Amino acid sequence: MKRMQSDQSYISVALSRIVVVRAIKVAIFVGTILALINHGEKIMSLSLTYKDWFKIILTYLVPYAVSTWSAVGAIMADTSSH
């Protein structure tokens, strides 16, 4: 894994390829499971409203944000210790 420079900002680390790709993978996996748990019946019956779509989008954005926050925190902690 490519080591990040210790002087990088939170935003630059959060937008780095390794963090974005990992966060997308986590969001797809966790978001899909949560969307099916929370909205499975409406998805299967194709009866989603705009409000449901908004909630599903948030269901994917939350794991993306948590994964990004966690990864950036770990990377920055690692680079500050070297």
N, C-alpha and C positions, 0 to 999 in steps of 0.2 A: 504494500500500500504506500502511496506517495505521501510523504510527511508534509504537513502544512507548515508554513512559516509562522513564527510566533507573533509577528506584527500584523497579521491579517485581522480584519474586522469581523464581527459577528455576521454581518450581511454577506461578506465575500465568502466566508466559510459555508454559510447556509446555501449559497447559490453555486457552490462548487459541484462539479459533476458527480463525485462520489456520494455526496450527501443527498443531492436531488434524486439520483437514480435509486438509492436505497429507500428514501422516503416514499417515492412513487410505488415501489414494490410493496412496502408495508401498507400504504394506503389502499392499494388494490386488494390485497389479501384481507386485511382487517375490515376495510370498508364494505367489501362484498359480503362477508359473513354478517356484519352488523345490519347491512341493508336487508338481507334476507330474513334475519331474525325480526327486525322491526317493521318491515314492509312487505314481507313475503307474500301474504295473501293478496294484497293489492297489486303486486308485481305479477303474480300468476293470473289474476283475473283482468289484468290490463285496465285497472280502474284508478290509476294514479292521478291525483290533482296537482296543480301547480305548487301547492303547499307541500305535498308529498315529495315532489321533485326537489324542492328547496331543501327539505330535510335530508334527502338522500345525498345531495351534494355536500351538505355539512357532514354527513356520515363519512364521506371520503376525506374531507378537508381536515377534520380533527386528527385522525391518525397520521396524516401527512405532517401536520404542524407538530405533533408530539414527537414523532420520529426525528424531524429536523432539529427541534430544540434539544433533544437528547444527544443526537450525533454531534451537533455543534458544541454543546457543553463538554462532551468527552474529548473531542479534538482539541478544543482550546485549553482544557485542563492538562492534556498530554503535552501540548506544545509549550505551555508556560512552565512545565516542570523540567524542561530540557534546556 
